[in-house]
Amino acid sequence: MTATLAIGTYTEIDETALGADLDALRAATLDEALALPEAERAAITAIAYKGHAAFGGDQMDAFPALGLIANFGVGYDAIDVDAAAAREIAVTNTPDVLNDDVADLAVAMLLIQGRRMLQGDAHVRSGAWADGEDFPLNRKMSGSRVGILGLGRIGRDIADRLAAFRMELHYWSRSPKDTPEGWTYHDDPIALAEAVDILVVSLVGGPETEKMVSAEMIRALGRDGVVINISRGSTVDERALLDALEAGELAGAGLDVFEDEPAADPRFARLDNVVLQPHQGSGTHATRAAMGQLQRDNIAAFHDARELLTRVN
């Protein structure tokens, strides 16, 4: 009987590889996995997890031989890592292979929002330009003051890209980082917001960062402020963000993540100063394939009693 269980909706390529490489048993959801016969659950030693449902101690206990949860994605906040550690269950993720795509999307949303490219596209398509209607002037992006909230791997890649736009770089992290000369560290998120016009949220998810982008922080950005979020919807006080956008107290936002995915608050759809994306930061063929390969490589290493490639606990 197979020792690997794959939970989640995978691409055809990953489905094939999970079967060919690991002879994995499949379940579309965590609930479906928990409903498997007891004998099948008892044989599972590794789980390939691709989902957002909370994977806590009670769920882990349903798999008494479990030794590894290999998460598909860099963010693993759905998995109770402390509960896993208490049960001597290793947790891995798939970092680095997705950094470029997520950083590219952050920059793209910033440019699309600031230069009003969606509106410009509509202006051409509607025939308004051909009819002689001038398109309104919009915001200069190069040279802006930008703050990176969370200068981890992805945050650093975003900052490096924005440096090429000659932007003034500010950042917050739990401690100062080794950065190029001229980048400014802030030990307080509010102080970061006060110092910049654009705030790029690149935090890990979880209770420690929940609603870190608070109403106070949004007020500190001011009327010309823009929020770009490629981290987790939980990191932003979404109601405060919407209130500020609707009241004209914030210039705009670019969001790839939402508090209640995939059901984004309908208030966003009524705004013309936001760019909305369907949590597709890592959504390219090459990167998703690399993420799947790294997830499987961790599971193979576990079964072979080798060192795990990207262990987080």
PyMOL commands that set and color helices and strands:
alter all, ss='L'
color gray80, all
select helices_A, chain A and resi 12-22+30-34+38-42+57-61+81-86+99-114+117-125+153-163+189-195+207-209+215-221+233-235+238-246+266-269+285-303
alter helices_A, ss='H'
color red, helices_A
select strands_A, chain A and resi 4-7+25-27+46-49+68-71+90-92+145-149+168-172+184-186+198-201+226-229+252-255+274-276
alter strands_A, ss='S'
color yellow, strands_A
deselect
rebuild
show_as cartoon
